[in-house]
C-alpha cells in the first residue's frame, strides 16, 4: 500500500509529533489530536479529553469518540492517495470503557481491505493503561469529488 510518491502520506508524516491545528479537516482541527505515526493505510494519533468532548458525567462523550474514529479513519483512507475522495457509509462503534476529562488516549485507524469502490477499515481508542475505550468497523465509498491535494 505504501506509494513512495504520495504527497498525502508525506503531509501526515510531516505532522508527526505536531497537533492537528493545520489539518485539512475542520472537525479534525477541533479534535486537535497529535499524529504519532503515519503509514499508507494506517494512522495513530493521541487526543487529550477536553471538557467540550465530555458528557455530564465528565467522561468522553460517545459522539466525540465516534468522531475521533471517523475522522482518523477518513484521514487514513486519504493517505492511500486515491484519485477520488471517500466518505463513510456506516460506522459501527462499540463503547467499552470510559475516558475521563484530562486523560490522553491513543486512536489507531487501519485499512483492512481497499477495494476499488469500497474501503473497509477498523479503528480503536485505547487508554494509557491499555484498556480499549472504543472500537469500530466502517466502510467508506468512493465519491465523485477529487481532493485538492
C-alpha positions in Angstrom: 0.0 0.0 0.0 3.0 2.4 0.5 3.4 4.6 -2.5 6.8 6.5 -2.4 5.4 9.4 -4.4 2.4 10.1 -2.2 2.0 13.8 -1.2 -0.9 13.0 1.1 1.1 10.4 3.1 4.0 12.9 3.1 1.7 15.5 4.6 0.8 13.3 7.5 4.3 12.2 8.0 5.4 15.8 8.2 2.8 16.3 11.0 4.2 13.5 13.3 4.6 15.0 16.8 2.6 18.1 15.9 -1.0 18.8 16.8 -3.6 18.9 14.0 -4.5 22.6 14.1 -3.3 22.6 10.4 -5.5 19.7 9.4 -7.4 20.0 6.2 -10.4 18.7 8.2 -12.2 21.4 10.2 -13.5 18.7 12.5 -10.0 17.3 12.8 -8.8 20.8 13.8 -11.4 20.9 16.6 -10.4 17.4 17.8 -6.8 18.6 17.7 -5.0 15.3 18.1 -1.3 14.7 17.7 -0.1 12.4 14.9 2.2 9.8 16.3 2.7 7.6 13.2 1.7 7.6 9.6 1.9 4.9 7.0 -0.2 4.3 3.9 -3.4 2.8 5.3 -2.6 3.3 9.0 -2.5 6.4 11.3 -2.1 6.7 15.0 -2.9 9.9 17.0 -3.2 11.0 20.6 -6.0 13.0 21.9 -6.4 14.8 25.3 -10.0 14.7 26.6 -11.2 18.3 26.9 -14.4 19.4 28.7 -16.1 20.1 25.4 -15.6 16.5 24.5 -17.3 15.1 27.6 -20.8 14.2 28.7 -22.4 15.5 32.0 -20.6 12.6 33.9 -17.2 14.1 32.8 -16.3 11.2 30.5 -15.6 11.1 26.8 -19.0 11.5 25.0 -19.9 8.7 22.7 -20.3 11.1 19.8 -16.9 12.5 20.4 -15.4 9.0 20.5 -17.2 8.1 17.2 -16.0 11.4 15.8 -12.4 10.7 16.7 -12.6 7.3 15.0 -14.5 8.5 11.9 -12.1 11.5 11.4 -8.9 9.5 11.8 -10.2 6.7 9.5 -11.1 9.3 6.9 -7.6 10.7 7.2 -6.2 7.2 6.9 -8.1 6.5 3.7 -6.7 9.8 2.4 -3.2 8.5 2.9 -3.8 5.9 0.2 -3.5 8.7 -2.4 -6.6 7.7 -4.4 -7.9 9.9 -7.2 -11.3 10.4 -5.6 -12.4 11.1 -2.0 -14.2 8.5 0.0 -17.0 9.0 2.6 -18.4 6.8 5.3 -21.4 4.7 4.6 -21.6 3.2 8.1 -19.8 3.3 11.4 -20.4 0.6 13.9 -18.9 1.6 17.3 -18.6 -0.4 20.5 -18.1 1.7 23.6 -16.2 -0.5 26.1 -14.6 1.7 28.8 -14.6 5.3 30.0 -12.0 8.0 29.3 -12.2 10.9 31.7 -11.6 14.6 31.4 -7.9 15.3 31.1 -7.0 11.7 30.0 -4.8 11.2 27.0 -6.0 8.4 24.7 -4.4 6.9 21.6 -6.5 6.2 18.5 -5.4 4.0 15.7 -7.1 3.6 12.3 -6.2 0.9 9.7 -7.4 0.0 6.3 -8.2 -3.7 6.2 -9.4 -4.0 2.6 -9.0 -1.4 -0.1 -11.4 -2.3 -2.9 -12.0 -0.1 -6.0 -15.2 1.5 -4.7 -15.5 0.3 -1.0 -12.7 0.5 1.6 -13.2 -1.4 4.9 -11.4 0.0 8.0 -11.1 -0.6 11.7 -10.3 1.8 14.5 -9.6 1.8 18.2 -9.3 4.2 21.0 -7.1 3.0 23.8 -6.3 4.4 27.3 -2.8 4.7 28.6 -3.4 1.6 30.8 -4.2 -0.4 27.6 -8.0 -0.6 28.1 -9.9 -0.3 24.9 -12.2 2.8 25.2 -14.0 2.2 21.9 -13.5 0.2 18.7 -15.2 0.4 15.3 -15.6 -1.1 11.9 -16.6 1.1 8.9 -17.0 1.1 5.2 -16.2 4.1 3.0 -17.4 4.5 -0.6 -15.8 6.4 -3.4 -17.3 9.8 -4.3 -17.1 11.8 -7.4 -15.0 14.5 -5.6 -11.4 14.9 -6.4 -9.4 16.1 -3.3 -7.3 19.2 -3.9 -4.1 17.6 -2.6 
